[in-house]
């Protein structure tokens, strides 16, 4: 009986000491300090070693935009469960690792803000069409003109076919279309 009581006392003491260490680590984190790294895997070791990179990925143009990290999240103690609650896959979030760094990316079907003003010409059903976004992007079709591609001069036709006709604004695009107006069908 005495031997069992002694074992129970030792186990209780160890649990009590571990509780003190965990509380100390949590107090350091709560006060904005880095935890003292005691290597007890899964218990006292930070789960995320570096501050993660948070970004938005625009599928239509392929650009990435850095996002600020949400305030109040203790990144070095965040687990997979917490991250999936903060960044749900149903909203386009993807959580990956690049070496020791956590990368959290939200993928959206859109153009980045810088590319929404750009326009490019392409071919749709044999006609010159205007698309939103830079040349080569998957931006939405804005309109199809009455200009047949076969009626264009060879230089314009080749540039449009190879995806080299891009404009930085609607105004630039309209000026170019005005110069092609004589080729309307």
C-alpha positions in Angstrom: 0.0 0.0 0.0 2.8 2.3 1.0 4.6 1.6 -2.3 1.5 2.5 -4.4 1.0 5.7 -2.4 4.6 6.7 -3.1 4.3 6.0 -6.9 1.1 8.0 -7.0 2.7 10.9 -5.1 5.6 10.9 -7.6 3.3 10.9 -10.6 1.2 13.6 -9.1 4.3 15.7 -8.5 5.5 15.3 -12.1 2.0 16.3 -13.4 2.0 19.3 -11.1 5.5 20.4 -12.4 4.5 20.0 -16.0 1.4 22.1 -15.4 3.6 24.9 -14.0 5.9 24.7 -17.0 2.9 24.8 -19.4 1.3 27.8 -17.5 4.7 29.6 -17.6 5.0 29.1 -21.4 1.4 30.2 -22.0 2.0 33.3 -19.8 5.1 34.2 -21.9 3.1 33.8 -25.2 0.2 35.9 -23.8 2.6 38.7 -22.9 4.0 38.7 -26.5 7.2 36.9 -25.6 8.7 33.9 -27.2 8.2 30.7 -25.2 11.2 29.1 -23.6 11.9 26.1 -25.9 11.8 23.0 -23.9 11.8 20.1 -26.3 8.9 17.9 -25.2 7.4 17.2 -28.6 3.7 18.0 -28.9 3.4 19.3 -25.3 5.7 22.2 -24.8 7.0 22.8 -28.2 5.6 25.5 -30.4 3.6 24.1 -33.3 4.5 26.9 -35.8 8.1 28.0 -35.6 8.0 31.0 -37.9 5.2 33.6 -38.4 3.2 32.3 -41.4 2.8 33.9 -44.7 -0.8 34.8 -45.5 -1.7 35.6 -49.1 -4.4 35.8 -51.7 -3.9 34.1 -55.1 -5.9 35.4 -58.1 -6.4 32.4 -60.5 -7.4 34.5 -63.5 -4.1 36.4 -63.7 -1.8 34.3 -61.5 -0.8 37.1 -59.1 -0.4 36.9 -55.4 -1.1 39.6 -52.8 0.2 39.5 -49.2 -2.4 39.8 -46.5 -2.0 41.0 -43.0 -2.2 38.3 -40.3 -5.3 38.4 -38.1 -4.7 40.1 -34.8 -4.9 38.0 -31.6 -3.8 34.7 -33.0 -0.9 33.1 -31.2 0.7 31.6 -34.3 3.5 29.7 -32.5 0.9 27.7 -30.5 -1.8 27.3 -33.3 -2.6 23.8 -34.2 -4.0 22.3 -37.4 -7.6 22.4 -36.0 -7.4 26.1 -35.1 -6.0 26.9 -38.5 -8.8 25.1 -40.3 -11.3 27.0 -38.3 -9.7 30.3 -39.1 -9.1 29.5 -42.7 -11.8 27.1 -44.0 -11.3 25.2 -47.3 -14.9 26.0 -48.2 -13.7 29.7 -48.6 -10.8 28.8 -50.8 -8.1 28.6 -48.2 -5.2 26.2 -48.6 -2.6 25.5 -45.8 0.8 24.3 -46.9 4.4 24.2 -45.6 7.5 25.7 -47.4 10.3 24.2 -45.3 9.8 25.5 -41.7 7.3 28.2 -42.8 3.6 27.9 -42.9 1.9 29.4 -46.0 -1.8 30.1 -45.9 -3.3 31.0 -49.3 -6.8 32.0 -50.3 -7.4 31.1 -54.0 -10.1 33.1 -55.7 -11.5 33.1 -59.2 -10.9 36.7 -60.1 -8.3 39.2 -61.4 -6.1 41.1 -59.0 -7.0 44.7 -58.4 -4.1 45.9 -60.6 -5.3 43.8 -63.6 -9.0 44.6 -63.4 -8.4 47.8 -65.4 -6.4 46.1 -68.2 -7.9 44.9 -71.4 -6.7 42.7 -74.2 -7.9 41.7 -77.6 -8.4 38.1 -78.6 -10.3 36.1 -81.2 -13.8 34.7 -80.6 -15.7 33.0 -83.4 -13.5 34.7 -86.0 -14.2 38.2 -84.6 -12.1 40.5 -82.5 -13.2 40.3 -78.9 -12.3 42.4 -75.8 -11.4 40.7 -72.6 -10.8 42.1 -69.2 -7.3 41.6 -67.8 -3.8 41.3 -69.2 -3.1 39.3 -72.4 -3.0 35.6 -71.6 -5.2 35.9 -68.5 -8.6 34.2 -68.0 -10.4 37.4 -67.5 -14.1 37.7 -68.5 -15.3 38.4 -72.0 -16.4 42.0 -72.1 -17.7 42.2 -75.7 -17.3 40.9 -79.2 -16.7 43.6 -81.9 -18.0 43.6 -85.5 -14.4 43.4 -86.8 -13.5 40.1 -88.5 -10.0 39.0 -87.9 -9.6 38.0 -91.5 -10.2 41.7 -92.5 -7.4 43.0 -90.4 -3.9 44.0 -91.7 -1.4 41.1 -91.2 0.5 42.9 -88.4 -2.7 43.4 -86.3 -3.9 39.9 -87.0 -0.6 38.3 -85.9 -0.4 40.3 -82.7 -4.0 39.4 -81.7 -3.5 35.7 -82.6 -0.3 35.6 -80.5 -1.9 37.4 -77.5 0.3 40.5 -77.7 -2.4 43.2 -77.8 -2.9 44.5 -74.3 -4.0 47.9 -73.0 -3.6 49.5 -69.5 -7.1 51.1 -69.6 -10.4 51.1 -71.3 -9.5 54.5 -72.9 -6.4 53.0 -74.6 -8.4 50.1 -75.9 -11.1 52.3 -77.3 -8.5 54.4 -79.2 -7.1 51.3 -80.7 -10.5 50.0 -81.7 -11.3 53.4 -83.3 -8.2 53.0 -85.5 -9.5 49.5 -86.6 -13.0 50.8 -87.2 -12.5 50.9 -91.0 -12.2 47.0 -90.9 -15.7 46.5 -89.5 -17.9 44.2 -91.4 
